[in-house]
């Protein structure tokens, strides 16, 4: 199935080197994206104020809730496209590409309208301090208005990742990210637009990314080529996207919802704690780029080999991805643990803000490998088309545990340390559950006849 020069067939050829070739551009893309976002924080922290940085950080989980839901929904496209690519099923791939385009456009418009309508209520409900609310509302209004572009781009990237093309999104981001930084400097430093300037720069960068992504799909060869007049909803493709993507989307939304609850605990500690937490989260994204890339790498490699019915190769790829994930997140987490004081100081000169940021960094980075294992296991399950069980495990183990922790444990002690302990506890719970499910399914892959496996475990989606 010819696609473009950047695509990688993970069901053929040397496995380890192909995994690395796939993962590196994806990690660089996410890291570059986070670096550009960090530049946003630096600009607003240096030329705005601690209140402005806190206003953006306080609403971060709110934006993340919506973005994570639709990013999860796009996982349905990612998994199906990988399986169709591995199976060389051109007809289904073509219908999937055009259906996913239509779905992303419709969802984007709906979420923008709903978000702009409810923005004031959302800010008030999350307990953002009064002195930050006006800036948070302004920032959210602009971001919500541009969410259709961000959602559409998530679906474009889902198709590209599924066919092994992780280089194209990296190229797109270079252009979009540079434009974002230039606009931030111009709008915040020279035009004094503060949080509005950062939001406008973010939206323009998403528009550029969408344009480049659409052009790439329209120039693809074969079944992944996007033809505008063919954009329509194919019901079987829609059912597949919803069946796999909705549990992942709900999981992502609930994951963000739990982070909003945790953020409300941070908000109760004051503006300095909010700003310090915002700075630490920006540093945390440096290592999460690796977690993100390996999560999507295991989805692609498992999906392609599952579609090609190469089960032993599939299981081998799972072990390779697990080893890489554990090693990088363990070593990388401890490196950031020791570097956190200097990294936090990049964003602000406020000693109180720096103190809070360092406290959060050292609590999180010392156990960050647990998050890597949790995300790896859920990615492997989704590559198999098994989306609902990891979603349920995450909703109960992560979201439920965090909410209970914030409501029951945190009020008793009232410290940042007691609040942040909810993260490693939830990571352990979900990682154990997902690894057990993954082990049981992989054992069945080598014991059950291949054709029967589809019927028994996945309802014979093929």
Long-range contacts (C-beta under 8 A, 24 or more apart in sequence): 1-85, 1-88, 1-90, 1-93, 1-222, 1-223, 2-221, 2-222, 3-85, 3-163, 3-165, 3-220, 3-221, 3-222, 3-224, 4-165, 4-168, 4-216, 4-219, 4-220, 4-221, 6-164, 6-165, 6-166, 6-167, 6-168, 7-163, 7-164, 7-165, 8-163, 8-164, 8-165, 8-166, 9-85, 9-164, 9-304, 10-86, 10-164, 10-300, 10-301, 10-304, 10-305, 10-317, 11-86, 11-304, 11-305, 11-307, 11-308, 11-310, 11-313, 15-301, 15-313, 15-316, 15-317, 15-320, 16-320, 18-164, 18-301, 19-297, 19-301, 19-317, 19-320, 19-321, 19-324, 22-164, 22-166, 22-297, 22-300, 22-301, 23-166, 23-293, 23-294, 23-297, 23-324, 24-166, 24-293, 25-166, 25-167, 25-169, 25-170, 26-161, 26-166, 26-169, 26-170, 26-292, 26-293, 26-296, 26-297, 27-289, 27-290, 27-292, 27-293, 27-294, 28-170, 28-289, 29-166, 29-169, 29-170, 29-173, 29-293, 30-288, 30-289, 30-292, 30-293, 31-286, 31-289, 32-170, 32-173, 32-174, 32-177, 33-173, 33-177, 33-289, 34-282, 34-285, 34-286, 34-288, 34-289, 35-177, 36-173, 36-177, 36-180, 36-181, 36-205, 37-282, 37-285, 38-282, 38-283, 38-285, 38-347, 39-180, 39-181, 39-184, 40-180, 40-184, 40-198, 40-201, 40-202, 41-278, 41-279, 41-282, 41-347, 42-346, 42-347, 43-181, 43-184, 43-185, 43-188, 43-189, 43-198, 44-184, 44-188, 44-194, 44-195, 44-198, 45-275, 45-279, 45-347, 45-348, 47-188, 47-189, 48-188, 48-194, 48-195, 50-271, 50-272, 50-275, 50-348, 50-350, 50-353, 51-131, 51-132, 51-135, 51-271, 52-135, 52-194, 52-195, 53-275, 53-278, 53-279, 53-347, 53-348, 54-129, 54-132, 54-271, 54-274, 54-275, 54-278, 55-128, 55-132, 55-133, 55-135, 55-136, 55-139, 55-195, 56-135, 56-136, 56-139, 56-195, 56-198, 56-278, 57-274, 57-275, 57-277, 57-278, 57-281, 58-126, 58-128, 58-129, 58-132, 58-136, 58-263, 58-267, 58-274, 58-278, 59-123, 59-126, 59-128, 59-136, 59-139, 59-140, 60-263, 60-278, 60-281, 61-126, 61-256, 61-259, 61-260, 61-262, 61-263, 62-122, 62-123, 62-126, 62-140, 62-256, 62-260, 63-140, 63-143, 64-256, 64-259, 65-253, 65-256, 65-257, 65-260, 66-111, 66-115, 66-147, 66-253, 66-256, 67-147, 67-150, 67-151, 67-154, 68-249, 68-252, 68-253, 68-255, 68-256, 69-249, 69-250, 69-252, 69-253, 69-256, 70-104, 70-107, 70-108, 70-111, 70-151, 70-154, 70-249, 71-154, 71-249, 71-252, 72-245, 72-246, 72-247, 72-248, 72-249, 72-250, 72-251, 72-252, 72-253, 73-103, 73-107, 73-241, 73-242, 73-245, 73-246, 73-248, 73-249, 74-100, 74-104, 74-154, 74-155, 74-157, 74-158, 74-245, 75-158, 75-244, 75-245, 75-248, 75-249, 75-299, 75-382, 75-387, 76-240, 76-241, 76-242, 76-243, 76-244, 76-245, 76-246, 76-248, 76-387, 77-155, 77-158, 77-159, 77-162, 77-241, 77-245, 78-158, 78-159, 78-161, 78-162, 78-296, 78-299, 78-300, 78-303, 79-162, 79-244, 79-299, 79-303, 79-382, 79-383, 79-385, 79-387, 80-162, 80-237, 80-240, 80-241, 80-244, 81-158, 81-159, 81-162, 81-163, 81-224, 81-303, 82-161, 82-162, 82-163, 82-299, 82-300, 82-302, 82-303, 82-304, 82-306, 82-307, 82-383, 83-303, 83-304, 83-306, 83-307, 83-385, 84-223, 84-307, 85-162, 85-163, 85-164, 85-303, 85-304, 85-307, 86-303, 86-304, 86-305, 86-306, 86-307, 86-308, 87-307, 87-308, 87-309, 87-462, 89-307, 90-222, 90-223, 91-223, 92-236, 92-237, 93-223, 93-224, 94-223, 94-224, 94-230, 95-234, 95-236, 95-237, 96-159, 96-234, 96-237, 96-240, 96-241, 97-159, 97-217, 97-223, 97-224, 97-225, 97-226, 98-226, 98-227, 98-230, 98-231, 98-232, 98-234, 99-232, 99-233, 99-234, 99-237, 99-238, 99-241, 100-155, 100-158, 100-159, 100-237, 100-241, 101-152, 101-155, 101-226, 101-231, 102-231, 102-232, 102-233, 103-155, 103-233, 103-238, 103-241, 104-151, 104-152, 104-154, 104-155, 104-156, 105-148, 105-152, 105-231, 107-151, 108-147, 108-148, 108-149, 108-150, 108-151, 108-152, 109-148, 111-144, 111-147, 111-148, 111-151, 112-144, 112-145, 112-146, 112-147, 112-148, 115-140, 115-144, 115-147, 116-141, 116-144, 116-145, 119-144, 126-260, 126-263, 126-264, 126-267, 127-264, 127-267, 127-268, 128-267, 129-267, 129-270, 129-271, 129-274, 131-271, 132-271, 132-274, 135-194, 135-195, 136-195, 138-195, 138-196, 138-199, 139-195, 139-196, 139-198, 139-199, 142-196, 142-199, 142-200, 142-203, 143-199, 143-202, 143-203, 145-203, 146-199, 146-202, 146-203, 146-206, 146-207, 149-203, 149-206, 149-207, 149-209, 149-210, 150-206, 152-210, 153-206, 153-209, 153-210, 153-213, 156-210, 156-213, 156-214, 156-216, 156-217, 157-213, 159-217, 159-224, 160-213, 160-216, 160-217, 161-296, 161-299, 161-300, 162-300, 162-303, 162-304, 163-224, 164-300, 164-304, 168-213, 168-216, 169-213, 171-212, 172-208, 172-209, 172-212, 172-213, 172-216, 173-209, 175-208, 175-212, 176-205, 176-206, 176-208, 176-209, 176-212, 177-205, 179-204, 179-205, 179-208, 180-204, 180-205, 240-461, 243-387, 244-382, 244-385, 244-387, 245-387, 246-387, 247-387, 247-388, 247-390, 247-391, 247-392, 248-382, 248-387, 248-391, 250-391, 250-395, 251-378, 251-390, 251-391, 251-394, 251-395, 254-394, 254-395, 254-398, 254-399, 255-394, 255-398, 255-399, 257-399, 258-398, 258-399, 258-402, 258-403, 258-426, 259-402, 261-402, 261-403, 261-406, 261-407, 262-402, 262-406, 262-419, 262-422, 262-423, 264-406, 265-406, 265-410, 265-419, 266-416, 266-419, 269-356, 269-416, 272-350, 272-352, 272-353, 272-356, 273-356, 273-416, 275-348, 275-350, 275-353, 275-356, 275-357, 276-344, 276-352, 276-353, 276-354, 276-355, 276-356, 276-357, 276-358, 276-359, 276-360, 277-356, 277-357, 277-360, 279-344, 279-347, 279-348, 279-353, 279-354, 279-357, 280-340, 280-344, 280-356, 280-357, 280-358, 280-360, 280-361, 280-364, 282-347, 283-336, 283-340, 283-343, 283-344, 283-357, 283-361, 284-336, 284-361, 284-364, 284-365, 286-336, 287-329, 287-332, 287-333, 287-336, 287-365, 287-368, 288-371, 290-325, 290-328, 290-329, 290-332, 290-372, 291-325, 291-329, 291-371, 291-372, 291-375, 292-375, 294-321, 294-324, 294-325, 294-328, 294-372, 294-375, 294-376, 294-379, 295-375, 295-376, 295-378, 295-379, 296-379, 297-321, 297-379, 298-376, 298-379, 298-380, 298-383, 299-379, 299-380, 299-382, 299-383, 300-383, 301-383, 302-379, 302-380, 302-383, 302-384, 303-383, 303-384, 303-385, 306-383, 306-384, 306-385, 309-450, 311-445, 311-446, 311-450, 311-453, 312-446, 314-445, 315-442, 315-445, 315-446, 318-380, 318-438, 318-442, 321-376, 321-380, 322-373, 322-376, 325-372, 325-373, 325-375, 325-376, 326-369, 326-372, 326-373, 328-372, 329-368, 329-369, 329-371, 329-372, 329-373, 330-368, 330-369, 330-372, 332-368, 333-365, 333-366, 333-367, 333-368, 333-369, 334-365, 334-366, 336-361, 336-365, 336-368, 337-361, 337-362, 337-365, 337-366, 340-365, 356-416, 359-416, 359-417, 360-416, 360-420, 363-416, 363-417, 363-420, 363-421, 363-423, 364-420, 364-423, 367-423, 367-424, 367-427, 370-424, 370-427, 370-428, 370-431, 371-423, 371-427, 373-427, 373-431, 373-435, 374-427, 374-430, 374-431, 374-434, 377-431, 377-434, 377-435, 377-437, 377-438, 378-430, 378-434, 380-438, 381-434, 381-437, 381-438, 381-441, 384-441, 384-457, 384-458, 385-458, 385-461, 386-437, 386-441, 386-457, 386-458, 389-437, 390-434, 390-437, 393-430, 393-433, 393-434, 393-437, 394-430, 397-426, 397-429, 397-430, 397-433, 398-426, 398-427, 398-429, 398-430, 401-425, 401-426, 401-429, 402-426
